[in-house]
Amino acid sequence: MAQTWLVVGLGNPGAKYAATRHNVGQMVVDELASRRGEAFREHKAGARVVETWVRPGGDKIVLAKPNTYMNVSGTPVAALARFYSVDPAHVVLVHDELDIPFDTIKLKVGGGHGGHNGIRDVARTLTTADFPRVRVGIGRPPGRQDPADWVLSPFGSAERQNLPILVSDAADAVEQLIEEGLLAAQQKHHAPR
């Protein structure tokens, strides 16, 4: 029986933030929508959404980009989960991860927020941290740069060359997580490249 998955790309709204490291999660859901020839539309929950399928005849997926800032992403995520009757186990968060090197993808279910305020807020509003996460590595800032400044800065020129591949691989990871499960997705995407 087909199920519904909510796939949320975390980030900040507006053109000012669109190309920043903090918005890589939204880049991934943009890629998933593009693969299906779909455009986002406004939803009353305070997000832009696309309703589609992982593949024809497969599970339904709702791709979402909250209209709120990262640190208060939980309210629209919880509202969308209620609207579409999606259990937290089927709410996939796609987000940037400082503690993973750039060009690396890791998947997990549950765990702490690791200082990521978007994850913290979603866990608060869903009243559980037990939801799948596709963590897209952005690496730590060089030298003594403040991590808050780092995540809000655009990718560097060398990173931008590899960014389309990273985003595409993360989109693949989301699809595989939904179709084949966490373990299969981890086995493929956690392997050294």
N, C-alpha and C positions, 0 to 999 in steps of 0.2 A: 504494500500500500504506500502510495506517495506521501511524503511528509513535506512540511514547510520549514525552511531554514531562513534565518535572518542573518545576513552578512553585512556587518557594519564597518565601514572604513572610517577610522578616527582621524580627526584633523581639526583645523580652524577654518571658519568661513571667510570668503572674500579673496579677491585677486592678490592682495598683499601677502597671503600665506600659501597660495596655491602651489608654489614650487619649492616650499621649504621641506626640510627633513621630517618635521612633525606631521606633514600631510601625506606621507608615503602610503598610509592606509587608504586614503581617499583615491590616490592614484591607482591602487590595485582594484578597487571597486569600479573605477572608471574603465579600466581595462576589461573587467568582467562584463560590464554593460556594452562596451564597444564590440566585444566578440559576438554578442547576440544582436547587434544592430539596434540597441535600445537607448532611449534618452531618459534622463531623470526628470521627474515631475514633483511638484510640491505635495507634501502630505500634511494633514492637519496635526500630526504628532510633532511637528517642528523639525522635519528632515526632508531631504529629497530622496525619492525612491524609484526603483525599477522593479516591477514584478515580472519574473521570467522563470525559466527552468534551467536546471543544471545541464540537461540535454532533453530533447523532445521525448516525452513519455516518462521522464525521470522526476525526481523531487523538485518541488517548487522552491525557488529562491527569491527572497526579497533583498535586493541590494539597497543599502541606505548610507547616506551621508548626512549626519546631524547638522542643523543650521546653527547650533550653539558652539561656543568655544570648547576646546578639548576638555578643560577641567570640569565642565558641567554637561558632559555628553550623556550622563546616565538618564536624565529625564526623558529625552526623545527615544533613547534605546528601550527603556522600560515601556514607554507608551506604544512603541511599534510592536514590541513583544506581546503586549496585551491585545492590541488591535488584530494582529495576525494569529493569535493563540499559539505562540511559539514558546516552548519550554526553554529555560536557560541553557540546557544541554545542546540546543540547536541554534543558539545565538553565537555566531562566529565573529570575534573582534579581530580586525586586521589593523595593526598599529606598528609604529616605529619602536625600536628597542636599542637603547644606548649600550647595553651590556653585551651586545652581539656585534661582531665586526660587520662593516659595510659589505654588501654583496653576499650575505648569509641569511638564510631563512630557518626559523625554528618553530615547531608547533608544540603546543601543550594544552592540557585542560586543567583549569584550576591553578592554585598556587597564589602567592602574594602579588602585590602590584608593583614591587620593585621601584617604588618612587614615582611611578607613572600615574599622574593624577586622573587621566582619562579612564584608566582601568579601575582605579580606586572608586571613582564616581559611579561607573557602571555596576561594579560589585555591590555598592551601597544600594542602588535603586532596584537591582534585581534580587537583593537580599541573599546573594550567594556569589562566590568567586568561581564556582564550578561551571565555567563555560569555555568552549574551545577558543584558542588564540593562535593567530598566524602572526608571528613576531618577525618583523622585517628589520634586519640589522642596519643601523646607521653609524655604529661605532661611537667611541668616546671622543670628545673634543681634544685637539692637540694642546699641549702645554697646559696653561692654567686658565684656558677659556672656560667661562661659566657654561655648564651644560644647558641652562635655560636659553642662553644666547645661541648656542650651537644648534639646538633643535629648531629654533625659529629662523635659522639662516638657510639660504638656498644651498643645494648640493654644489660642490666644487666642480670644476671643468672635467677633471679625470673621472669623478663619480658620475657626472651626467652622461658620459659615454657608455657606461655600464648600466645606468638606471633603467632603460627600457627592458633589458634582459632580466634585471632583478624584479621589476614590476610584473613582467610576464611569468616568471618562475613563481612568484608569490600567488598570482592568479591561478596558476596550475595547482599549487598546493591547496588552495581553497577548494577547487573542484575535486581534487583527489580526496581531501578530507571528507567531503560530503558523500562522494560515491563509494569510496573504498574503506573509509574509517581512519582514525588517528594513526594507528600503528603503520599502516601501509604508506601514509603520507610522510610520517617521520622517517621511515626507512629510505624513502627516495630523497627527501629534501634535506635530511641531516647528514647525508653522505658527503665526503669532501668532493669539491668540484674539480 
